[in-house]
């Protein structure tokens, strides 16, 4: 299993667009039935800081996620928006869980 934590800040004028782009990615993942991908995104109370948490059963599931067209569009739009704080990704090692991730 692979897990990643990503945090970044967008310009206030891009925050709603970013949220809509994230929702599209989530819709596409649900519709694709990607059972090897568990992905969540949150917005902090400042309205411009976004946090993403993803878990992938294996490399193949990660590839499914990163090759999803809406995820690629989301990434391109985020980059083009010139975020106030660029995305910082941190890969995590699972120590324990109260549920079976996959």
N, C-alpha and C positions, 0 to 999 in steps of 0.2 A: 504494500500500500504506500502511496505517496500522498503527502498533505502539504498545502501551501497557505500562507497568510500574506495578504497584500494590503497595503495601506497607502492612500494618496489623498491630496486635496485638489479640488478643481476651483476654477474661477466661479463666483456666484452666478454669473450669467450662463454657465454651462451645466449647472447642477441638475436641473430638471431634465435636460437632454440626456445627460449621463445616466440618470435614474431610468429613463425610458429605454435607453439602449440596453441596460442591465436586464430590465424586465423582458425585453425581446429575447435575449440570450436564454434566460430561464424558461421562457415559453418554448423555445426551440428545443432545449434539452429535454423538457418534459414530453414534448410531442415525439421526439426521437426515441423515447424509452431508454435513455442512457442509464441503465442500472449500475454501471461501473463508475458513475460520476455522482458525487454528492457535493453540491456547490451552493453557497449562500453568500449574499452580499448585504451589507448594512450601511446605513448613513448615520453618522454621529450627530449629536444635537446641534452642532454648529451649522449643519445643513450643507457643508461643502467637503467634509471629510468622509471618504468611503473606505470601508474595510471589506475585504473578500476572504472567504475561507473555503478552500476546495479540498476534497479528498477523492483520490482516484485509485481504483482497485489495482491497476498496474499501468505499465507504459502504454499499452494499447488504449486504455480508457482515457489517459491523458491526451493521447493523439486524437481521439474522437472529439474531446472537448476543444482542443486548440484548433482543430480543423473545421469546427462549426462556422459557417459563413457569418452568422450574426455575432459570434465572438470576435472574429477577425475584423468585422466592421466596427464593433465596440472599441477594440484596441486602437484602430486607426483614428477614429473620431476623438478618443481620449488623447492620443498623442498630438493630434492636430490642434486640440484646444489649449495646448501649452499649459499643463496643470501647474498650479502654484507650488505644489509639492509632488514631484513625479512618483509614480508607483515604485514602491520598495517591496520586493518579494522576499519572503523567508521560507525556505523549505523546512518542514518539521518532521521529527521522528516521533511516532506514537509511543507513549510510555504506558498508557492504560486507557480503557474506555468502559463506561457503564453499559454500553450496548455493542453489538457486533456491527462494525462499520460496513462490512460487505459479506 
